[in-house]
Amino acid sequence: MAKNRLPLILASASLRRAEILEAHGIEHVVIPSEVDETLPPGSRFTPEQTTIYLAELKAKAVLDILDPDDWPQGCYILGVDTIVYKDDIIGKPIDEADALRILRILRNTLHEVISGVCLILAKPKGGKLEVMDKILFSDATTVCFSDYSDDEILAYVRANPPYDKSGSYAIQSEWGKHALKIDGDIENVIGLPYKKLSGYL
């Protein structure tokens, strides 16, 4: 794949997202965003709208801290947010008991992994970087898990602490053996919907 003409900034500390970009030959710079991911009071976002809102929030947070002198030709900023959805948004587990609760909810049933993406083209203007173009989209992958046991859940959680993972699992880990079917982009489940994103890069 051809290199980006302008630098690409990944507004995320996720090693998984960085690895996906690297695997596809996409050079990038990592500048993690520092944002409060609390949704606005009274918001009635769909799961898709939630991920897009947070992805844009992350991308704009990084845009705001960039020095235009460091990016004289401009840059692209990639913000991403990924959630697991099963009747409601399932976040990251807070402790072992919560991880067990989440994986029990996902057992022997279908759930969705939804990612929102914000790709900003920013260029220097008036002494700062301004948004010249912006692309927003979401992508969803359906995952069907098998009827695993509580003992299997506990062994996995203790061997692979999932406290930084929505849904309490990483599909690329040994837990992937419990996925009976994946309908959609598996890299979206890992954390970056590259198949859809690649059309914009």
N, C-alpha and C positions, 0 to 999 in steps of 0.2 A: 504494500500500500504506500502511496506517496506520502511524504511528510507534509504536515500542515504548513502553510505559508507563514502563518503567524503562530507564536507560542500558544500552547494550550495549558491553562491552569486548571488543575483538579481541586475544587473547593471541598476537599474531604481528606480526612486522615485514614480512610479505609484502605488497608493493604490489599484487600480483595479487588477493589475498583482499580487501584493502580496496577495490579497484576494483570487484569483483563486488558487494560489499555496497552501494557507492555507486550502481552501475548499477541496483540494484533499490530504491533509495530508502531504504535502511536506515542511519539515522544510527548512528554508533559512535565510540568512543574507542579509539585504538591504544595498548596497553601491552604491548610485547613481553615474552615470557617468557625467562628465562635458566635453562635446564635442561640437564643432562647427558642426552643421548638414548641412552645406553648401556642396553641391556636388562638386567634382573636376571640374575645368574649362574644357569645351569641352566634358564632359562625356555624353554619349548617353545611359544611363541605362534605361532598361524597369522598370515599376513600381516594379516588383518582385526584380530585381537587386538592385534597390534603397533601398528597405527595408533591404535586406541582407547586403548591404554595410554599412548602418547606424547601423544595429544591431552588426556587427563585430567591427565597430568603437567604439561603446559603451563598448563592452566586453573588447576590448584591452585597452581602456582608464582606466578601473578599474584594469585590470591586471598590468598595469604599476605603479600603486600607492600602490600595496599590498606589505607588508613586509613579506618575506618568513619565518621569525621567528614566525609570527602569524599563519602560515599555514604549519606547519612542515610536514604534511602528504600530502599536496596538497589540491586542491579544484576544484570545477566546477564554471564557471562564465557564467551567462546567460544574453545575450544582446538581446533586442527585439526592433523592430521598427514597428509601425502600421500606415498605411495611408488609406485614402478613395480615391477611383479612379472612376471618371466619365468623360470620354473623356480626362481628365488630372488629375494630382495629386491635391487633395483638402486638404489644410492644416488646421491649427487651425485658427479660426476667430480672427481678430484683434480688432473688436469692434462690437457693436450691429448691425449696418448696414451690416457688412460683414457676420455676423451669419445669418441674414435674407436672404442675397444673396445666401449663400451656401445652406440653406435648401430649397430655391425655386428651385435651380438647381436639388436637389435630389427628388423633389416632383413628385409623379405619374410616377415614372420610376425606373429602376434598377441601382444599383451601386455596386462596389466591395469594400470590406474591405480586405486589404492585409497586412499580417504581415511577416516580416523577422526575423529569429532567428539565433543566433550564440551561440553555447554551446561549451565552451572551457574547456578542462581538463588541469589543470596546476599543475606542481609539482616542488619542489625546485631542482635547479641544478646550480652549480657554483655560489652560493650565491644569486641567484634570482629565481623567479618563471618563468618557461618556459612552452610554449605550448607543451603538449605531444600528444594531439589529438584535433580535431576541427570538429564540425558538423555545416553545414550551410543549411538552407532550408527556403522556404516560404510557406505560406498557404493562400488561398483566400476563402472568403465567399461572396456570392451574396445576396444582400438585396433589396427587392422591397417595396417602400414606397407608401402609399395611396395619394389621392389628397386632402391634408389638406389645410386649408386656411391661409392667411397671418396673420389673428388675432390669430390663433392657434400657429403659429410660434412665434409671438411676445410675447404671454403669456408664452410660454415655455422658451424662451431665457431669459426673465426677471425673471422668477421664478427659473431657473436653469442655471446660467451663464456658457456658454459652451466654455470659452476661453482657456481651457486646453485640448480641445477635437478635434481631427481631424474630419472634417465633421460636427462640431457644435452640435453633439448629443451624448447621452449615451443610448445605446439600452436597458440597464437594468433600465433606468428611465421610467417615465410615457410616454416618447416619443416612447417607444417600441410598444405602441398600434397602431402606424401608420405603423408598419412593416407588410405588407400583407403576405410576404413569406421570409423565411431565408433559403438559400440553402448552407449548410455547417455548420461549427462549430460556434455556437453562442458565445462561449467564445473567439473566435478569434475576433469577433466584439467588445467585451468588452475590448480586448487588449492583449490576450495571447492565441495562438492556442494550447491549452492544449492537445487536442485529439491527434494531431500529435506529439507534444513534449513528451507526456507520453511514447512513444515507445523508447525514448532515455534516459530517466531519470533512 
